[in-house]
């Protein structure tokens, strides 16, 4: 497409794109921090139910196996005493026994917020622009985290987690296409290969270990928003979005900024090329086209792709967050498990860059889905075949393999999904996929609540089966490796006014 060629001419990956990584992808560390907050804040510290007849001075001596996690009944009257090694919302508002379900409910409320934000963010980014949507949501995300730190009850906390989730959902929808619309086609896999999300979760695990208090964690993540908000004064609006909206002079200014930062000359006919993109879009708009989420389902050639993409995203979210929120069910240290479940994705995301360019998007996704499937069913076999006292390390390693697979597959699917849609509906298509993913996210907290307490077979049968289905469906999608990003739904028009075929478009040069 014309915009692809302009970007290649002024530098598909140079100083300007590095700034975009810092200010557009950098805040993903905070999104990851916020998204996985409940993996720490929602955990249950050790607690004991001490009989009311015992004096506070003797309470410590009464913390034994008999009183450990003993729920009060009509025949048992006692006061709950929580371990002081960490302060979570469970110990803050006494969410155990008959209120233990509230831990999962609050997490689901947060994920429902992500669902809402993903739905609204895609539409907003295509109506008011990528930049305004991105920075409004980033500012509000920081503000909501700060207010959440001072919640006075679990109801207030749940409402704020919904709002935080909404901002995360919108930012996730906007950030990926926003960045990708500034890089050359060869470098698009980099959008999925930079381990920004993993870095955020690892930082969260370290911060939680050093300061194990749910309120303090919200204050810390709120403060970290400030340096990234400065990007408003540096980061421009999307070049592609400006072009399809007919704001060709503003789009040319963005090209000027890119060429200045990258120290490359812009094409002499830049404005003409941008006007051709705008003219093509104007012709479509003149026929009454106003893009909504319905456009990602028509014509049928796009509809079936969208349905498959959305189903895969829903399953990936179910598995990814199911394993992440279930970190407390694995053997060993909670903070180390959160850290390892994320850091294991770093080598996988590096492989994404090479594999997607070498074997294509579809086969790379299939390979990672197969990896996750193998790890999941491997856990089921170990639990049934290995002695219980020897399962811990083996199960944890296989859980890391399962998490690595789904995390890497998600990186590939982000790339494949974005490349499937044209600019005019890219944020809508990406937003629809993210919205579908949040349905899986809402259900994710309950995966490890299935089966008996401590049972891992049922959860990982669900995980393994889901990943196997996704692996098959990923091969049904069309390969996008090496293809130019489309700008409009209805074919590109060349300088002679002729509509180009898909094959001809790929040959278009500046």
C-alpha positions, 0 to 999 in steps of 0.5 A: 500500500502507499502508506507502507511504501512511505514508511519504508522510505523514511525508515521502517525501524529507526530512532522514531520507532524506538521512541514509539516503543518507549512511549506506546509499548512502555506503558504495557508494563503498567497494563500487565501490572494492573491486569495481574494485580489480583494474582497477588491481591486476591491470594489468601494468606495463612490464617487461623480461627482463634477461639474468642476465649483465648486472650490476644497475648496467647493467640500466637500459641493457638495458631496450630493445625486445629485452628488453621483455616477453621471456618466458624460455625454455629458450634464454633465461635472464633476470631480470624487471625491472618499471617502478617507476611502479606496484606491482601484484600482477603485479609483486609476484608475477611474474604474467607469461608462463606465469602471466599467466592468474592476473590474470584468475583472481583477478578471477574469484575475486573475482566468484565471491565477489560471486556467493556474497554476493549469493545469501546476502545476499538470504536473510539480509536477509529472515531477520535483517533489513536492518540486521543484514545490512548492518552485519555485511557492512560491518564484515567488508568493511573487515576483509578489505581490511585483511588483504588489504593484507598478503597474502604470496602470490597464493593468500592474496590471491585467497582474501581477494578472494573474501571481499571480493567476498562482502561486496560482493555481500551489501551490493549486494543489501541496500543498494538495497532497504533505502534504497528502502523508506524513500522515497515512490513519486515519489522511488524513481527517486532510488535509481538517480539518485544517482551514488554508485557513480561517485563511488567509482570516480572516487575510486579512480582518483584514489587509485590515481594518487596512490598507485599501490600495490595494498597501500596501496589496500587499507589506504586503503579499509579506513580509509574504512569507519570513519565509515560504521560509525557509521551503526549508531547512527542508521539504523533497521531497515526499516519495511516489513520490521518490519511484515511480520514482525509487529513493529508496535510497532518499526515504529511507532518507526521512523515516529516517528523519521522524523516527528521528523527530517522534522518531520511529523506521523505519521497517527493510525492508523499502528499500525492500518495497520501491524497490517493489513499484519502481519495480512495477512502472518500469514494467509499464514504461517499457510497455511505460507508461508515465503519462499525463492528459489523464491518469486521463480519462482512463480506463472508470472506472477512466474516469467517476469519473474524469468527475464528480469530475471536474464538481463538482469542477467547480461548487464549485469554481463558488459558493465559489468565487461568494459569496466571491467576492460579499461580497460588495453586502451584507448589513453592513461593507465590512471588517466584511462581508469578515471576517464572510464569512470566519470564518464561515467555521472554525466549518464546517472544524472541522466537516469535520474531524469527519463526513468523518470518521464517515459517509464517504466522499460521505455522508459528501459532500452531507450533506454540499451541501444540507446545501449550497442549503438550505441557497441559496434558503432561501435568495431567499424566504426572498427577496421576502417575507420579507420587504426590511428594515428587510432583511439585517441581515437575508440575511447575515446569510443565505449567511453565511450558503451557504458559510459554506456549499460550503466551507465544501463541498470543504474540503470533495471533496479535500479529496475524490478527492485525495484518488481516484487517485493513486500516479503516477497520483494523482497530475495530477488528483488533477490538473485536478480538480483544472483546472476545478475549475478555469473555475468556478472561471473565471465566479464567478465575474459575478454571482452578476453582473447578474440581476438588481443592488442590486438584490440577487434573480438571483445570489442565484438561480444560487448558489442554483441550482448548489449546488443541482446538486453537492449534487446528483453527490457526491453520485455517486462517490465511497466511499474511507473511510478507503481505502489505497492510491494506488501508481500505476495504475496497481495493486500492486505486492507482494513479490512473484511477484503476482499481488494483488487484491484491497481487498488483497492490503488492507490486506498488512502489514509491 
